[in-house]
Amino acid sequence: MLPSETDPIWTKILNGEIQCQFSHVGTCMLLAYLKRSLVGNARQEKLNSSIHDLRTHLLKYEPLLRSDIERIFGHD
């Protein structure tokens, strides 16, 4: 299970404090895009939107990304 959108881990992932490698190319591309979109535009609403987009993507592809999710976010 993924943490809620208010969990600080999302901000750490998007600002690069936590380095993530995903096995799914589309997820890597989305994360790179979201990180780039925040450079010079780190307003809270943009950050919240990026967190929502990343979390929604991970939920949608959770079966494909299960091992990556467990490695990054830990086990339940």
C-alpha positions as CSV (number, residue, x, y, z in Angstrom):
1,M,0.0,0.0,0.0
2,L,1.2,3.5,-0.9
3,P,1.4,6.3,1.6
4,S,-1.1,9.1,1.5
5,E,-0.4,12.1,-0.6
6,T,0.4,14.1,2.5
7,D,3.3,11.8,3.5
8,P,6.6,13.7,3.2
9,I,8.2,10.9,1.3
10,W,6.5,12.1,-1.9
11,T,8.2,15.5,-1.6
12,K,11.6,13.8,-0.9
13,I,11.2,11.7,-4.1
14,L,10.2,14.6,-6.3
15,N,12.9,16.9,-5.0
16,G,15.6,14.2,-5.4
17,E,16.3,13.7,-1.7
18,I,15.4,10.0,-2.2
19,Q,16.7,8.5,-5.4
20,C,14.3,6.0,-7.0
21,Q,14.8,3.5,-9.8
22,F,11.8,1.9,-11.3
23,S,11.8,-1.1,-13.5
24,H,9.0,0.3,-15.7
25,V,10.3,2.8,-18.3
26,G,7.0,4.7,-18.3
27,T,7.3,5.3,-14.6
28,C,10.9,6.5,-15.0
29,M,9.8,8.9,-17.7
30,L,6.9,10.2,-15.6
31,L,9.1,10.8,-12.6
32,A,11.8,12.6,-14.7
33,Y,9.1,14.8,-16.2
34,L,7.6,15.6,-12.8
35,K,11.0,16.5,-11.3
36,R,11.8,18.7,-14.3
37,S,8.4,20.5,-14.1
38,L,9.2,21.5,-10.5
39,V,12.5,23.1,-11.2
40,G,12.0,26.8,-10.9
41,N,8.3,26.2,-10.2
42,A,8.1,24.7,-6.7
43,R,4.8,26.3,-5.7
44,Q,2.8,24.2,-3.3
45,E,0.0,23.6,-5.7
46,K,2.4,22.4,-8.4
47,L,4.0,20.0,-5.9
48,N,0.7,18.7,-4.8
49,S,-0.4,18.1,-8.4
50,S,2.9,16.3,-9.1
51,I,2.5,14.1,-6.0
52,H,-1.1,13.3,-7.0
53,D,0.0,12.3,-10.6
54,L,2.9,10.1,-9.4
55,R,0.8,8.4,-6.7
56,T,-2.1,7.8,-9.2
57,H,0.3,6.3,-11.7
58,L,1.8,4.0,-9.1
59,L,-1.6,2.9,-7.9
60,K,-2.7,2.2,-11.5
61,Y,0.4,0.1,-12.3
62,E,0.9,-1.4,-8.8
63,P,0.8,-5.0,-10.0
64,L,3.6,-4.2,-12.4
65,L,5.6,-2.2,-9.9
66,R,5.1,-4.2,-6.8
67,S,8.7,-5.0,-6.1
68,D,9.8,-1.4,-6.8
69,I,7.0,0.0,-4.5
70,E,8.0,-2.4,-1.7
71,R,11.7,-1.5,-2.0
72,I,11.0,2.3,-2.0
73,F,8.1,2.5,0.5
74,G,8.7,-0.6,2.6
75,H,6.4,-3.6,3.3
76,D,3.0,-3.4,4.9
